[in-house]
Amino acid sequence: MSIEKAFNDSIDYYDDWMKKALPNYNDLFNTAKEIIPFAPTTSIDVLDLGAGTGLFSKHVFEKYPNARFLLYDLADRMLEAAKDRFRSYPQHFEFMIGDYKTLQVTHEYDLVISSLSIHHLTDKEKQKLFCAIYSALRKPGIFINIDQIRGETSFLQDLYWNHWLAQVKRTESSEKRIQESIDRRTKYDRDALLMDQLRWLTEAGFMNADCVYKNYFVGVFFAMKE
């Protein structure tokens, strides 16, 4: 099964599942929203990579009601759900079906965001994408990525996994849904080490690269193009 089909098949419950499966969902997205440095009245241009149903864009739009968004994703049904979410704001939202491993945009952006998506790439693909994101940003520009982090040791990997599994079993009654998520993680996740991700951002040209918030295996990454 392709990755886009796997996520298209989860469309009916995806938003609800994200809130159950992510450690401290609200803290992650609130932190990501808080660290965007532009004034809330600014008409910023935002590129959302692996946008899915538009969850991250929804949070950003709450803070920046004058922003313009391009939601970019490989899974067409996920983008259809995002279109439904933002149907009342056609002047603010555009949508593109595409594989950002070969990201090509003709427009420059003030902010690039991504959530729980880039970890599906190989390490080399991540490095290439960070360079493409840097090129797509204006100066000053900001990249914020909510994403998974591989544990430095097998002990930490087991700690992260067991914590996640215990959490979803407390919050999700459907064993089928839990197993589908486990299958997606096993087949498609290619988590990278924290320090490697920060180094790749710096090598791409970013300044002030940091993981400003971390809860077990998920962190909020911040990087600036000055």
C-alpha positions in Angstrom: 0.0 0.0 0.0 1.3 3.5 -0.9 1.7 6.1 1.8 -0.9 8.3 0.2 -3.5 5.5 0.2 -2.7 4.6 3.8 -3.5 8.2 4.9 -6.4 8.5 2.5 -7.9 5.4 4.2 -7.7 7.1 7.6 -9.5 10.2 6.6 -12.7 9.5 8.5 -11.0 9.5 11.9 -7.7 11.2 11.3 -8.3 14.4 13.2 -9.7 12.6 16.2 -6.9 10.1 16.1 -4.2 12.8 16.1 -5.6 14.3 19.3 -5.5 10.9 21.0 -2.1 9.7 19.6 0.0 12.8 20.0 1.6 13.3 23.5 0.3 16.7 24.7 -1.4 17.6 21.4 -2.5 21.0 22.7 0.9 21.9 24.0 2.6 21.0 20.7 0.4 23.2 18.5 0.1 26.0 21.0 3.9 26.2 21.3 4.2 26.1 17.5 1.7 28.9 17.2 3.2 31.0 19.9 6.8 31.0 18.5 5.7 32.5 15.1 7.3 36.0 15.5 5.2 38.0 13.0 2.5 40.4 14.2 -0.9 38.8 14.2 -2.4 41.4 11.8 0.3 40.6 9.2 -0.7 39.2 5.8 1.9 36.5 5.8 2.2 33.8 3.1 2.2 30.3 4.6 3.3 27.0 2.9 2.0 23.9 4.8 3.9 20.7 3.7 2.2 17.4 4.2 -0.8 19.5 5.2 -3.3 16.6 5.5 -6.6 17.8 6.7 -5.2 21.2 7.5 -4.9 20.9 11.3 -1.7 22.9 11.6 -3.0 25.5 9.2 -6.1 25.8 11.3 -4.1 26.7 14.3 -2.0 29.2 12.4 -5.1 30.8 10.9 -6.5 31.3 14.3 -3.6 33.6 15.1 -3.2 35.1 11.6 -6.6 35.7 10.1 -5.1 37.7 7.2 -2.7 35.0 6.2 -2.7 33.3 2.8 -2.0 29.5 2.7 -0.9 26.9 0.2 -1.7 23.4 1.6 0.6 20.8 -0.1 0.0 17.1 0.2 0.3 13.8 -1.7 -3.0 12.4 -0.4 -5.9 13.8 -2.4 -8.6 12.8 0.0 -6.8 14.4 2.9 -6.7 17.7 0.9 -10.4 17.3 0.1 -11.0 17.3 3.9 -8.9 20.4 4.2 -10.9 22.1 1.5 -14.1 21.3 3.4 -12.5 22.7 6.6 -11.7 26.1 4.9 -14.5 26.3 2.5 -15.7 29.6 4.0 -12.3 31.2 3.3 -11.5 30.7 -0.4 -9.5 33.9 -0.5 -7.1 32.6 2.1 -6.5 29.0 1.0 -5.1 27.2 -2.0 -4.4 23.5 -2.4 -1.8 21.5 -4.3 -1.5 17.7 -4.7 2.2 16.9 -4.9 5.2 15.1 -3.5 7.3 17.6 -1.6 10.3 15.3 -1.9 10.7 17.2 -5.2 9.3 20.5 -3.9 9.0 23.1 -6.5 7.2 26.4 -5.8 7.3 29.6 -7.7 6.2 31.8 -4.8 8.2 32.9 -1.8 6.8 32.4 1.7 7.2 34.1 5.1 6.4 30.9 7.0 6.7 27.2 6.1 5.0 24.7 8.5 4.8 21.0 8.6 3.4 18.5 11.2 4.0 14.8 11.6 5.0 14.3 7.9 8.7 14.9 7.2 9.6 11.9 9.3 8.4 9.7 6.5 11.4 10.7 4.4 14.8 9.2 4.4 17.6 11.1 6.0 18.9 12.2 2.6 15.5 13.3 1.5 15.1 15.3 4.7 18.3 17.1 4.1 17.3 17.9 0.5 13.9 19.1 1.6 15.3 21.5 4.3 17.4 23.1 1.6 14.3 23.5 -0.7 12.4 25.0 2.2 15.2 27.5 2.9 15.1 28.5 -0.8 11.3 28.9 -0.7 11.4 31.4 2.3 11.7 35.1 2.2 14.1 37.0 4.5 13.2 37.0 7.3 11.5 33.7 7.1 10.5 31.0 9.6 10.3 27.2 9.4 8.3 25.4 12.1 8.1 21.6 12.0 6.2 19.4 14.5 7.7 16.0 14.0 8.9 12.7 15.4 12.4 12.2 17.0 14.3 8.9 17.2 15.7 8.0 20.5 19.4 8.1 20.9 19.5 4.6 22.3 17.4 1.4 22.2 16.4 2.1 25.8 15.0 5.5 24.8 13.3 4.1 21.7 11.5 1.5 23.9 10.6 4.2 26.4 9.0 6.3 23.7 7.2 3.4 22.1 5.8 2.0 25.4 4.6 5.4 26.5 2.9 6.0 23.2 1.2 2.6 23.2 0.0 3.0 26.7 -1.4 6.4 25.9 -3.4 5.3 22.8 -4.7 2.3 24.6 -6.1 4.6 27.3 -7.7 7.0 24.9 -8.7 4.7 21.9 -11.2 1.8 22.3 -10.8 0.5 18.7 -8.1 -2.1 18.5 -8.4 -2.0 14.7 -7.5 1.7 14.7 -4.6 1.2 17.0 -3.3 -1.6 14.8 -3.6 0.5 11.7 -1.5 3.2 13.3 1.1 0.7 14.4 1.2 -0.6 10.8 1.7 2.9 9.4 4.5 3.6 11.9 6.2 0.3 11.1 6.0 0.7 7.3 6.4 4.4 6.7 8.2 6.1 9.7 11.9 7.0 9.3 12.5 9.0 12.4 15.8 10.9 12.7 17.8 11.8 15.7 17.3 15.2 17.3 20.8 16.5 16.8 20.9 15.3 13.2 17.8 17.2 12.4 19.2 20.4 13.9 22.5 19.9 12.1 20.7 19.4 8.7 18.7 22.7 9.3 21.9 24.6 10.0 23.7 23.0 7.0 20.7 24.1 4.8 21.5 27.7 5.9 19.1 28.3 8.7 20.0 30.3 11.8 18.7 29.7 15.4 17.7 26.1 14.7 16.3 24.6 17.9 13.9 22.1 19.3 11.9 24.5 21.4 9.5 21.8 22.9 9.8 18.1 23.2 7.5 15.5 24.7 8.9 12.0 24.4 9.3 11.3 20.7 7.6 14.5 19.3 9.2 17.9 19.1 8.6 21.4 17.8 11.4 22.5 15.6 12.1 26.2 14.9 14.5 27.6 12.3 15.0 31.1 10.8 16.2 32.4 7.5 17.7 35.8 8.2 
